[in-house]
Amino acid sequence: MFYFRRNPYVKRAIFIAVPHRGSKSADGLLGRFVAGRVRLPDDLHKFIASLRTSIAGLLKPEAAALFDRGYPNSIRVLSPKTAGLMALAELPVAPSTPFHSIMGDRGLGGGPKSSDGVVPYWSSHLPGATSEVFVPANHRSYENPQAIAEVKRILLLHLAEHAESKDATWK
């Protein structure tokens, strides 16, 4: 929501069931119902409101739009119509940072037609991924044994790459 700067300490990323471009489920009847019941502490609302009024230009215009209907919550901001989410989706992953995508597929064969029931492929796919794996799972694909095995594979790959390139920072 604020101004983004890449964290130089992030050396690799693993995205599991991530709706980079949102999910139409957030705009559906159930999504709107649940979003209407998400409540954050009043002090947090007051704190954000005081920041916005005391620091001009704190939020980018796209992020400020998230507050038009009250404080944004974890469901409402996942609408594919959310300007802030669309702006975030346009930010590239640093070319020096390998990233991997693990996506659930509920029997649609992987690829462009796949979906975990909440996040469709068009939202979870990022061009340039080092690996892209589909697991037979719903949106809770992080619980899937194949997804867990893929995370282990990626972490072992990362460890091996760093072991090969030991330098002064690892001593």
Secondary structure per residue as TSV (DSSP state, phi and psi in degrees):
chain	resnum	aa	ss	phi	psi
A	1	M	-	360.0	-25.1
A	2	F	-	-99.0	-163.4
A	3	Y	-	-81.1	133.2
A	4	F	-	-94.1	133.2
A	5	R	-	-131.3	135.2
A	6	R	-	-62.4	138.6
A	7	N	-	-87.0	114.3
A	8	P	T	-67.7	-13.8
A	9	Y	T	-81.8	-14.2
A	10	V	-	-79.2	116.7
A	11	K	-	-107.1	-13.3
A	12	R	-	-164.2	149.5
A	13	A	E	-131.8	144.5
A	14	I	E	-123.2	119.7
A	15	F	E	-103.0	123.1
A	16	I	E	-118.7	114.4
A	17	A	S	55.2	38.4
A	18	V	-	-86.8	124.9
A	19	P	-	-87.4	73.0
A	20	H	T	-54.1	-35.7
A	21	R	T	-111.9	19.9
A	22	G	-	89.1	-176.2
A	23	S	-	-143.9	133.2
A	24	K	G	-63.2	-18.5
A	25	S	G	-60.7	-29.6
A	26	A	G	-65.2	-27.9
A	27	D	G	-92.3	-9.6
A	28	G	S	-73.2	173.4
A	29	L	H	-56.9	-48.4
A	30	L	H	-65.8	-42.3
A	31	G	H	-60.4	-44.8
A	32	R	H	-66.5	-38.2
A	33	F	H	-62.4	-49.8
A	34	V	H	-66.7	-43.0
A	35	A	H	-59.6	-34.5
A	36	G	T	-69.5	-15.8
A	37	R	T	-104.2	-4.8
A	38	V	-	-76.3	123.0
A	39	R	-	-123.4	134.1
A	40	L	-	-107.8	156.4
A	41	P	-	-57.8	141.8
A	42	D	H	-57.7	-36.4
A	43	D	H	-63.5	-32.3
A	44	L	H	-67.4	-42.5
A	45	H	H	-58.1	-47.3
A	46	K	H	-63.5	-41.2
A	47	F	H	-62.6	-48.0
A	48	I	H	-63.2	-43.4
A	49	A	H	-60.9	-41.3
A	50	S	H	-68.3	-36.8
A	51	L	H	-62.5	-45.0
A	52	R	H	-63.3	-36.6
A	53	T	H	-82.2	-28.9
A	54	S	H	-89.2	-21.8
A	55	I	S	-120.5	98.8
A	56	A	T	-63.1	136.8
A	57	G	T	74.2	16.8
A	58	L	-	-59.5	-44.4
A	59	L	S	-103.9	143.7
A	60	K	-	-65.7	154.2
A	61	P	H	-54.8	-37.6
A	62	E	H	-63.4	-39.8
A	63	A	H	-73.5	-37.8
A	64	A	H	-59.6	-33.6
A	65	A	G	-62.7	-24.4
A	66	L	G	-63.7	-23.0
A	67	F	G	-92.3	1.3
A	68	D	T	-58.2	-33.8
A	69	R	T	-113.2	38.2
A	70	G	S	98.0	-169.1
A	71	Y	S	-72.6	134.0
A	72	P	-	-67.5	147.4
A	73	N	-	-126.4	173.7
A	74	S	T	-63.4	-16.6
A	75	I	T	-97.6	-48.5
A	76	R	G	-58.6	-37.9
A	77	V	G	-73.7	-7.4
A	78	L	G	-91.8	5.7
A	79	S	S	-66.7	134.7
A	80	P	T	-62.6	-8.6
A	81	K	T	-91.9	-4.8
A	82	T	-	-73.6	118.0
A	83	A	H	-60.6	-39.9
A	84	G	H	-63.7	-40.3
A	85	L	H	-66.3	-40.6
A	86	M	H	-64.5	-38.5
A	87	A	H	-66.1	-40.6
A	88	L	H	-64.3	-40.2
A	89	A	H	-64.5	-23.6
A	90	E	T	-81.9	-14.0
A	91	L	S	-70.6	126.9
A	92	P	-	-78.4	152.2
A	93	V	-	-75.6	138.9
A	94	A	-	-55.4	133.7
A	95	P	T	-56.6	-25.7
A	96	S	T	-82.3	-3.5
A	97	T	S	-108.8	106.0
A	98	P	-	-66.5	142.3
A	99	F	E	-137.4	155.1
A	100	H	E	-132.3	145.8
A	101	S	E	-120.5	131.2
A	102	I	E	-118.9	121.6
A	103	M	E	-126.2	139.4
A	104	G	E	-79.0	146.4
A	105	D	E	-138.1	124.7
A	106	R	S	-94.7	54.1
A	107	G	S	82.6	20.0
A	108	L	S	-97.9	8.1
A	109	G	-	86.7	12.0
A	110	G	S	70.8	176.0
A	111	G	G	73.8	-161.0
A	112	P	G	-56.5	-23.4
A	113	K	G	-91.4	-4.8
A	114	S	-	-75.1	160.6
A	115	S	B	-165.0	148.3
A	116	D	-	-94.3	9.2
A	117	G	S	98.1	-19.1
A	118	V	S	-123.7	-46.9
A	119	V	S	-109.2	114.7
A	120	P	B	-80.1	162.2
A	121	Y	H	-54.9	-41.5
A	122	W	H	-59.4	-21.8
A	123	S	H	-94.6	-33.9
A	124	S	H	-88.8	-20.4
A	125	H	-	-76.7	132.0
A	126	L	-	-124.0	124.6
A	127	P	T	-61.6	145.5
A	128	G	T	91.8	4.6
A	129	A	-	-64.3	140.3
A	130	T	S	-64.9	-36.7
A	131	S	E	-148.8	151.0
A	132	E	E	-138.2	115.4
A	133	V	E	-122.7	135.4
A	134	F	E	-103.2	134.2
A	135	V	E	-121.2	146.1
A	136	P	E	-73.2	90.1
A	137	A	-	-159.0	162.7
A	138	N	-	-87.3	-158.9
A	139	H	T	-65.0	-16.4
A	140	R	T	-91.0	41.7
A	141	S	G	-63.2	-19.6
A	142	Y	G	-62.1	-17.5
A	143	E	G	-89.6	-12.2
A	144	N	S	-70.6	132.3
A	145	P	H	-57.2	-35.2
A	146	Q	H	-69.0	-36.7
A	147	A	H	-66.8	-42.5
A	148	I	H	-62.5	-42.5
A	149	A	H	-62.8	-37.4
A	150	E	H	-67.7	-39.8
A	151	V	H	-62.0	-43.6
A	152	K	H	-61.0	-44.0
A	153	R	H	-58.7	-45.9
A	154	I	H	-64.9	-42.6
A	155	L	H	-65.7	-38.9
A	156	L	H	-66.7	-38.7
A	157	L	H	-60.5	-45.4
A	158	H	H	-61.5	-45.1
A	159	L	H	-61.9	-44.1
A	160	A	H	-63.6	-41.6
A	161	E	H	-62.3	-40.1
A	162	H	H	-74.4	-31.9
A	163	A	H	-65.9	-36.3
A	164	E	H	-69.3	-32.3
A	165	S	T	-109.2	40.1
A	166	K	-	-57.8	136.9
A	167	D	-	-142.5	-168.1
A	168	A	G	-58.7	-28.4
A	169	T	G	-71.0	-21.6
A	170	W	G	-95.2	-4.2
A	171	K	-	-90.1	360.0
